[in-house]
């Protein structure tokens, strides 16, 4: 079954009356109530007894009405003339009072349809609540978050704020993915970029466990007496909002836009007046993330240089939207795709056992559970990005924070990546869009969850831009990496012990070996950045005058030319959170290269089968049983008990 093309949202019928009123106001035709004296004349009061008086009155009314009609006709003619002269400017900034009839809904950032929850939390007051300087630690001013919290067991100056999984505040990856970074050789030129960004730091989503924890504390207030480290719980209240960006989340995207302008500003050539199309979704945090990024890239007048296209995102209904691929992938929202969630419960029982016992003893009458421990851990990153500091952070040891990160990694692996039956399917729509851009063509038929209404039109899906800017979610980006086929992140993560692995959702440095069984014989647990807040995937297209040597080290340490003999060659270069992903590790046809690049033609050949391999229709709409976590290893369902692809 192929997905039906989903039309973009039109203006709501519920707003039609309001739009009519606005139209009347613009045209000057809105009728005002007549003064009381005129009303008396209209109704025929007792004082109007003579026929001649009435005739004179009706003549006056007729003349007045004629004058009003004449004025309206002249005024409307003026408005139409003015509108004709301004029609080209209406799309420049859809936020400047233009109506939905003048600007298509998908280009109108004023329309608040499908924004998702938008509850705002309490305002921060870090100047009063910050406990720094901490005992025994040198004072370092917050910038803007307070992250100098002393953590038990942190003997190697690790940073727990880089162990918060998908809730981590953005940091670039200092370790890389197994290859070194190289400067562009002389004569090489970056000719294109596809950038996919996650939204910035936000409040918890609806249904989050931290809200449940807050309600439990509220409901049990006065029925427990917390002591020791948890003494603050007696007066603590839940103050977080829901789903929208927090202040530092706005900064993350603005800073990212500024960084990308420094890196790629030259790729934007709008001297001919053409603006680039950037894409996001209708969700509030998604729209604002894109706007803050564009403000950082272009400045506050970004609407002179870019048009923001918003695609519908909503859990009610099925929307074709490659930036939220789960919307039209039914099985991604059912139990068949929850293997990772099941596995995380098993791991939580292990890594949170000690702290649960410890905190249970400090809260008689509360019945502290493993679930409470995990929710309290999650309050640390949520309150930190919302208020600047959280008292929950130092309740846990460094080893327990490493366990928290591993729990998030298992969840993403089993729900959204190679251990999920819909791992490839959710991300395949965006993969097909990138391939279409690289080949400079539109998409004219149903393909996965692509919105064909938009993607078959170069106005809404341009194919000649040098830079493409898209905004999405962490789970969607994880599925996109899976749909591309980055198998270096496919390793199975057992739910009963922590192992060295590369699919690490947050940004972090290496784990110390001491947390692993038989630490002296275990290799270091190398960790990689994946999906912190404001994560970004960059796909560069690079043109060279001739083939580039795969042994870049040799040319860097000698006067040898980095080029081989041959024709001009185009390469593709993937960067995840500012570090190169070596393509040869997942796609052997690319050949081993020091720089991790791949010839574009080779990469496109590898991706020719990506849609079929994703098994989109069966993965998203087929009927198949849930299987235990670990049985699925390639991001597609099992077929008759055998891996489907």
C-alpha positions in Angstrom: 0.0 0.0 0.0 1.5 3.3 -1.0 0.7 6.4 1.1 -1.7 8.9 -0.3 -0.4 12.4 -1.0 -1.4 14.6 1.9 -2.3 18.2 1.0 -0.9 20.9 3.2 -3.3 22.4 5.7 -5.7 25.0 4.6 -7.0 27.8 6.7 -9.4 26.5 9.3 -13.1 27.0 8.7 -13.3 28.0 12.3 -11.3 31.1 11.4 -13.5 32.1 8.4 -15.7 34.5 10.4 -12.6 36.2 11.8 -11.1 36.5 8.4 -14.3 38.0 7.0 -14.1 40.7 9.8 -10.5 41.4 8.9 -11.3 41.7 5.2 -14.1 44.2 6.1 -11.7 46.2 8.2 -9.1 46.3 5.4 -11.7 47.3 2.7 -13.4 49.8 4.9 -16.8 48.2 4.5 -17.6 47.2 8.0 -21.0 48.8 8.9 -21.2 50.8 12.0 -24.4 51.2 14.1 -26.3 54.3 13.3 -26.6 57.0 16.0 -29.8 56.9 18.0 -31.4 59.9 16.2 -30.9 58.2 12.8 -32.3 55.0 14.3 -35.5 56.9 15.3 -35.9 58.3 11.8 -35.4 54.7 10.4 -38.1 53.3 12.6 -40.5 56.2 12.1 -40.9 58.0 15.5 -44.0 59.9 16.6 -42.4 63.3 15.8 -42.3 62.4 12.0 -46.0 62.9 11.2 -45.9 64.8 8.0 -45.5 63.0 4.6 -43.2 65.7 3.3 -40.8 65.3 6.2 -40.6 61.6 5.6 -40.0 62.1 1.9 -37.2 64.6 2.6 -35.7 62.2 5.1 -35.7 59.2 2.6 -34.2 61.4 -0.1 -31.4 62.3 2.3 -30.8 58.7 3.3 -30.7 57.7 -0.4 -28.2 60.4 -1.3 -26.0 59.4 1.7 -26.1 55.8 0.8 -25.1 56.6 -2.8 -22.2 58.6 -1.5 -21.0 55.8 0.7 -21.2 53.2 -2.1 -19.2 55.6 -4.4 -16.6 56.0 -1.7 -16.3 52.3 -1.2 -15.8 51.6 -4.9 -13.1 54.2 -5.2 -11.4 52.9 -2.0 -11.5 49.3 -3.1 -10.0 50.3 -6.5 -7.2 51.9 -4.6 -6.6 48.9 -2.5 -6.5 46.5 -5.5 -4.0 48.8 -7.2 -1.8 48.9 -4.2 -2.1 45.1 -3.7 -1.0 44.5 -7.3 2.1 46.6 -6.8 3.0 44.7 -3.6 2.2 41.2 -4.6 5.8 40.3 -5.1 6.7 41.5 -1.6 4.0 39.5 0.2 6.0 36.3 0.6 9.1 38.2 1.8 7.8 38.2 5.3 4.6 36.4 5.9 4.5 37.7 9.5 3.8 41.3 8.5 0.1 41.2 8.4 -0.5 39.4 5.1 -3.5 37.1 4.9 -3.5 33.4 4.2 -5.1 34.1 0.8 -1.9 36.0 -0.2 0.6 33.6 1.3 0.3 29.8 1.1 -0.3 28.3 4.6 3.0 26.4 4.5 4.9 29.7 4.1 3.0 31.5 6.8 4.7 31.4 10.2 1.9 33.4 11.8 -0.6 30.5 11.5 -0.7 28.6 14.8 -2.1 25.3 13.5 -0.7 22.1 14.9 1.7 23.8 17.3 1.6 21.1 19.9 1.6 21.9 23.7 2.9 25.4 24.5 2.7 25.6 28.3 5.4 27.9 29.7 7.2 27.1 33.0 8.2 29.4 35.8 10.8 32.1 35.1 14.4 31.2 36.3 16.0 33.1 39.2 19.5 31.7 39.1 21.0 34.7 40.8 19.1 33.6 43.9 19.0 29.8 43.5 22.6 29.1 42.4 24.5 27.4 45.3 27.9 28.1 43.7 30.7 28.4 44.6 30.6 24.8 45.7 32.6 23.6 48.7 36.1 22.5 47.7 35.8 23.7 44.1 37.1 26.8 42.4 34.5 29.3 41.4 33.7 29.4 37.7 30.9 31.8 36.6 27.9 30.1 35.0 27.7 30.5 31.2 24.7 30.5 31.3 24.0 27.2 32.9 25.5 26.1 36.3 27.4 22.9 35.4 30.1 22.9 38.1 28.1 20.6 40.4 30.4 18.3 42.4 29.5 14.6 41.6 30.5 11.7 43.8 32.8 9.3 42.0 33.9 11.8 39.4 37.6 11.2 39.8 38.7 12.1 36.2 37.0 15.5 35.8 34.2 14.0 33.7 31.1 16.1 32.8 27.7 14.6 33.8 26.1 17.3 31.6 27.5 15.4 28.6 25.9 12.2 29.9 22.3 13.3 29.6 21.4 11.5 26.4 18.9 13.3 24.2 18.5 15.8 27.0 22.1 17.0 26.8 22.8 20.7 26.1 24.7 20.9 22.9 28.4 20.4 22.8 30.5 19.6 19.7 32.0 16.1 19.6 35.7 16.3 20.7 36.5 12.6 20.0 35.2 12.0 16.4 34.1 8.7 14.8 37.3 7.0 14.1 38.9 9.3 11.4 40.9 12.5 11.6 39.7 15.8 10.3 41.5 17.3 7.2 41.5 20.7 5.7 40.3 21.1 2.2 43.3 20.7 -0.2 44.1 23.5 -2.6 41.8 23.5 -5.6 39.0 21.7 -3.8 35.7 23.5 -3.4 32.6 22.8 -1.2 29.7 23.3 -3.7 26.7 22.1 -1.6 25.4 21.4 1.9 22.4 19.6 3.2 22.0 20.5 6.9 19.5 18.7 9.2 19.2 20.1 12.7 17.4 19.0 15.8 15.4 21.6 17.7 16.9 23.3 20.8 16.6 22.4 24.5 13.0 22.2 25.6 10.6 21.6 28.4 9.5 17.9 28.9 7.0 16.4 26.4 3.5 15.7 27.5 3.3 12.3 29.3 6.9 12.6 30.5 7.8 10.8 33.7 9.1 13.9 35.4 5.6 15.4 35.4 4.3 12.2 37.0 7.0 12.5 39.6 6.0 16.1 40.3 2.4 15.0 40.8 3.4 12.2 43.2 5.3 14.7 45.3 2.4 17.1 45.3 -0.1 14.4 46.2 2.0 13.1 49.0 3.0 16.5 50.5 2.7 16.3 54.3 2.6 12.5 54.2 6.4 12.0 54.0 9.4 13.6 55.6 12.5 13.7 53.4 15.9 14.0 55.1 19.5 14.3 54.2 20.2 15.0 50.5 16.5 14.8 49.8 15.5 17.3 52.5 14.7 19.8 49.8 11.8 17.6 48.5 9.6 18.6 51.4 9.2 22.1 49.8 10.0 21.3 46.2 7.3 21.9 43.5 7.2 21.0 39.8 7.6 24.3 37.8 8.4 23.1 34.3 6.4 23.9 31.2 5.7 21.6 28.3 7.5 21.0 25.0 8.4 24.6 23.9 11.9 25.9 23.8 13.6 27.0 27.0 15.9 30.1 26.8 19.1 28.2 26.2 17.4 26.2 23.5 16.8 29.4 21.6 20.5 30.3 22.1 21.6 26.9 20.8 19.9 27.4 17.5 20.9 31.0 17.2 24.5 30.0 17.8 24.2 27.2 15.4 22.9 29.5 12.7 25.8 31.9 13.4 28.3 29.0 13.2 26.9 27.7 9.9 27.0 31.2 8.4 30.7 31.3 9.2 31.2 27.9 7.8 28.9 28.1 4.7 27.7 31.6 4.2 29.5 31.8 0.8 27.1 29.1 -0.5 24.1 31.5 -0.3 24.0 33.6 -3.4 20.8 35.7 -3.5 22.2 38.6 -5.5 19.4 37.9 -8.0 16.8 38.4 -5.3 15.9 34.7 -5.0 15.5 33.4 -1.5 16.4 29.9 -0.3 13.6 27.6 1.0 14.3 26.3 4.6 11.9 23.6 6.0 10.6 22.8 9.4 7.3 21.6 10.9 4.3 23.3 12.4 5.2 22.3 16.0 5.9 25.4 18.1 9.5 24.4 19.1 10.3 23.3 15.5 9.1 26.6 14.0 11.0 28.7 16.6 14.1 26.6 16.3 14.2 27.3 12.6 13.6 31.0 13.1 16.3 31.3 15.7 18.7 29.5 13.4 17.9 31.7 10.4 18.2 34.8 12.6 21.7 33.6 13.6 22.6 32.8 10.0 21.1 35.9 8.2 20.3 38.3 11.0 16.9 39.5 12.3 15.9 40.4 8.7 16.3 36.8 7.7 13.0 36.9 5.8 14.7 38.9 3.1 17.0 35.9 2.4 14.9 32.8 3.2 11.4 31.6 3.2 10.4 29.1 5.9 8.3 26.2 4.8 6.3 24.5 7.6 5.0 20.9 7.1 2.1 19.7 9.3 3.1 17.6 12.3 0.5 16.1 14.6 -0.2 12.9 16.4 -3.9 13.1 15.3 -4.2 11.9 11.7 -1.5 10.7 9.3 0.6 13.5 7.8 3.2 12.9 5.1 6.1 14.7 6.6 9.7 13.5 6.1 10.8 15.7 9.0 8.5 13.8 11.4 8.5 10.4 9.6 6.7 8.6 12.4 3.5 10.6 11.7 2.7 8.4 8.8 4.3 5.2 10.0 1.6 3.5 12.1 3.7 0.7 13.5 6.3 3.1 14.9 3.7 4.1 17.4 2.7 0.6 18.5 4.2 -2.1 20.7 6.0 -3.8 17.8 8.5 -0.9 17.9 8.9 -0.6 21.7 11.6 -3.2 22.1 14.0 -0.6 23.3 11.6 0.7 25.9 11.2 -2.8 27.3 15.0 -3.3 27.5 15.5 0.0 29.3 13.4 -1.2 32.1 15.6 -4.2 32.6 18.8 -2.0 32.6 17.2 0.6 35.0 16.6 -2.2 37.6 20.3 -2.9 37.5 22.0 0.5 37.4 19.5 2.3 39.7 19.3 -0.5 42.3 21.8 1.2 44.8 20.5 4.7 44.4 16.9 3.6 44.8 17.7 1.9 48.1 19.7 5.0 49.2 16.9 7.5 48.4 14.1 5.2 49.7 15.8 5.3 53.1 15.7 9.2 53.0 12.0 9.4 52.2 9.9 7.4 54.7 6.2 7.4 53.6 7.0 8.2 50.0 7.6 4.6 48.7 10.5 5.6 46.5 10.9 3.3 43.4 13.2 2.7 40.5 10.9 4.7 38.4 11.2 7.6 40.8 15.0 7.4 40.6 14.9 7.6 36.8 12.5 10.5 36.8 14.5 12.4 39.5 17.6 11.8 37.3 15.7 13.3 34.3 14.8 16.3 36.3 18.5 17.2 36.5 18.9 18.0 32.7 15.3 19.4 32.4 15.6 21.8 35.3 19.2 22.8 34.3 18.2 23.9 30.8 15.0 25.5 32.1 16.3 27.3 35.3 20.1 27.1 35.0 20.6 24.8 38.0 18.9 21.7 39.4 19.3 20.3 42.9 18.6 16.8 41.6 22.0 16.5 39.8 24.2 15.6 42.7 21.9 12.9 44.1 23.6 10.5 41.7 27.1 9.2 41.3 29.1 9.6 38.2 28.7 5.8 37.5 24.9 6.2 37.8 25.0 9.0 35.3 26.9 6.7 32.9 24.1 4.2 33.5 21.6 6.9 32.6 23.3 7.6 29.3 23.4 3.9 28.5 19.7 3.6 29.2 18.9 6.3 26.7 21.2 4.6 24.1 19.3 1.3 24.5 16.0 3.1 24.1 17.1 4.8 20.8 18.6 1.6 19.5 15.5 -0.5 20.1 12.8 2.1 19.3 14.4 4.2 16.4 17.5 2.5 15.0 18.7 -0.9 13.9 17.0 -2.9 16.6 13.6 -1.4 15.7 11.4 -2.9 12.9 10.6 0.7 11.8 14.1 2.1 12.2 14.8 2.5 8.5 11.2 3.2 7.4 10.7 6.3 9.6 13.8 8.0 8.1 13.6 6.8 4.5 11.5 9.7 3.3 14.2 12.3 4.2 16.9 10.1 2.7 15.0 10.0 -0.6 14.7 13.8 -0.5 18.5 14.2 0.0 19.2 11.9 -2.9 16.7 13.8 -5.1 18.5 17.1 -4.3 21.9 15.5 -5.1 20.5 14.4 -8.5 18.6 17.7 -9.0 15.1 16.4 -9.5 11.8 16.6 -7.8 9.8 13.6 -6.4 6.7 13.1 -8.5 5.2 9.9 -7.0 4.3 8.5 -3.5 7.6 7.5 -1.8 7.4 6.6 1.9 6.1 9.4 3.9 7.1 12.2 1.5 4.6 14.9 0.9 4.3 14.7 -2.9 2.2 17.8 -3.0 5.2 19.8 -1.9 8.1 17.7 -3.3 6.9 17.7 -6.9 7.1 21.4 -7.1 10.3 23.4 -7.3 8.7 26.3 -5.5 8.4 24.2 -2.4 11.1 21.7 -3.1 13.9 23.5 -5.0 16.6 21.4 -6.6 19.1 24.1 -7.5 20.0 25.5 -4.0 23.6 25.3 -2.9 22.5 25.1 0.7 19.5 23.3 2.2 18.4 23.8 5.8 16.0 21.4 7.5 14.8 21.0 11.1 13.6 17.8 12.7 13.6 15.7 15.9 16.1 13.4 17.6 14.3 10.2 17.0 13.7 11.1 13.3 17.4 12.0 12.8 18.4 8.6 14.4 16.1 6.8 11.9 17.5 8.9 9.0 21.0 7.6 9.9 19.6 4.1 10.0 17.8 4.5 6.7 21.0 5.7 5.1 22.6 2.5 6.4 25.2 3.7 8.9 25.8 0.3 10.3 28.7 1.4 12.5 25.9 2.4 14.9 24.1 -1.0 14.6 25.8 -2.9 17.4 23.4 -4.6 19.8 23.5 -3.1 23.3 22.7 -5.7 25.9 20.3 -4.6 28.6 22.1 -6.4 31.4 25.6 -4.8 31.2 27.3 -1.8 29.6 29.7 -2.5 26.7 31.9 -0.3 24.5 29.6 1.1 21.8 29.3 3.9 19.3 25.6 4.6 19.3 25.7 7.1 22.2 22.9 9.6 22.1 24.5 12.4 24.0 27.8 14.2 23.4 30.5 12.9 25.7 34.2 11.9 26.2 35.4 8.3 26.8 33.9 6.4 29.7 36.5 5.3 32.3 37.0 1.6 32.2 36.4 1.2 36.0 32.6 0.9 35.6 33.0 -2.2 33.4 33.3 -5.8 34.7 36.9 -6.9 34.7 37.9 -3.3 34.0 41.6 -4.1 33.6 41.0 -6.3 30.6 38.3 -4.2 29.0 39.0 -1.7 26.3 38.0 1.9 26.9 34.3 2.6 26.3 34.6 5.0 23.4 31.5 7.2 23.2 30.2 9.3 20.3 27.9 12.2 20.0 24.5 11.5 18.4 21.4 13.5 19.3 21.9 16.2 22.0 19.6 19.2 21.8 20.5 21.2 18.7 22.3 18.2 17.1 23.1 18.7 13.5 23.9 16.5 10.5 25.9 18.1 7.7 26.2 16.6 4.2 28.8 18.4 2.2 29.3 18.0 -1.6 32.9 18.7 -2.5 34.4 19.1 -6.0 38.1 18.5 -6.7 40.1 19.1 -9.9 41.1 15.4 -10.0 40.7 12.3 -7.8 41.9 12.9 -4.3 44.3 10.4 -2.7 42.7 8.2 -0.1 46.0 8.5 2.0 45.7 12.1 3.2 48.3 11.5 5.9 51.1 11.1 3.3 50.3 14.4 1.6 50.0 16.3 4.9 53.5 15.3 6.0 55.3 15.9 2.8 55.3 18.1 -0.2 53.5 15.5 -2.3 50.3 16.6 -4.1 47.2 15.1 -2.5 45.8 14.5 -6.0 46.0 11.6 -8.3 45.8 11.8 -12.1 42.3 11.7 -13.5 39.2 13.9 -14.3 37.4 16.2 -11.9 35.7 14.3 -9.1 32.9 15.0 -6.7 32.8 13.7 -3.1 30.3 13.5 -0.3 31.3 14.2 3.3 29.1 13.5 6.3 29.5 15.3 9.6 27.6 14.6 12.8 27.9 17.3 15.4 30.9 18.8 13.7 32.9 15.5 13.3 33.3 13.3 10.2 31.5 10.0 10.0 33.8 7.7 8.0 31.6 6.4 5.1 33.7 3.4 4.3 32.9 1.8 7.7 29.3 1.5 6.7 29.6 1.4 2.9 32.7 -0.7 1.9 32.2 0.3 -1.7 33.4 3.8 -0.8 36.9 2.4 -0.1 39.0 3.1 3.0 40.0 6.8 3.1 41.8 8.7 5.8 39.3 11.6 5.4 36.2 9.3 5.5 34.8 10.8 2.3 33.2 8.9 -0.6 32.9 9.6 -4.3 29.4 10.9 -4.9 28.7 8.5 -7.8 29.6 5.6 -5.6 27.5 6.8 -2.7 24.5 7.3 -5.0 24.9 3.8 -6.3 25.0 2.4 -2.8 21.8 4.3 -1.9 19.9 3.1 -5.0 18.5 0.2 -3.0 17.9 2.2 0.2 14.1 2.6 -0.3 13.5 -1.1 -1.0 15.7 -2.1 1.9 13.6 0.0 4.2 10.5 -2.0 3.4 8.5 1.1 4.1 5.0 -0.2 3.4 5.4 -3.5 5.4 7.4 -1.9 8.2 4.9 0.9 8.7 1.6 -0.7 7.8 2.1 -4.5 7.8 0.9 -6.9 10.4 3.7 -8.7 12.2 4.3 -9.7 15.8 6.5 -7.9 18.3 9.8 -9.7 18.9 12.2 -9.6 21.9 14.7 -6.8 21.9 17.8 -7.9 20.0 16.2 -10.2 17.4 16.0 -7.3 14.9 19.4 -6.1 13.7 18.9 -4.1 10.5 16.0 -1.7 11.2 13.3 -3.7 9.4 10.8 -6.4 10.6 11.5 -10.1 10.5 9.6 -11.9 7.8 8.7 -15.5 8.8 11.2 -15.2 11.6 14.0 -14.2 9.3 15.5 -10.7 8.9 13.5 -9.0 6.3 16.3 -7.3 4.3 
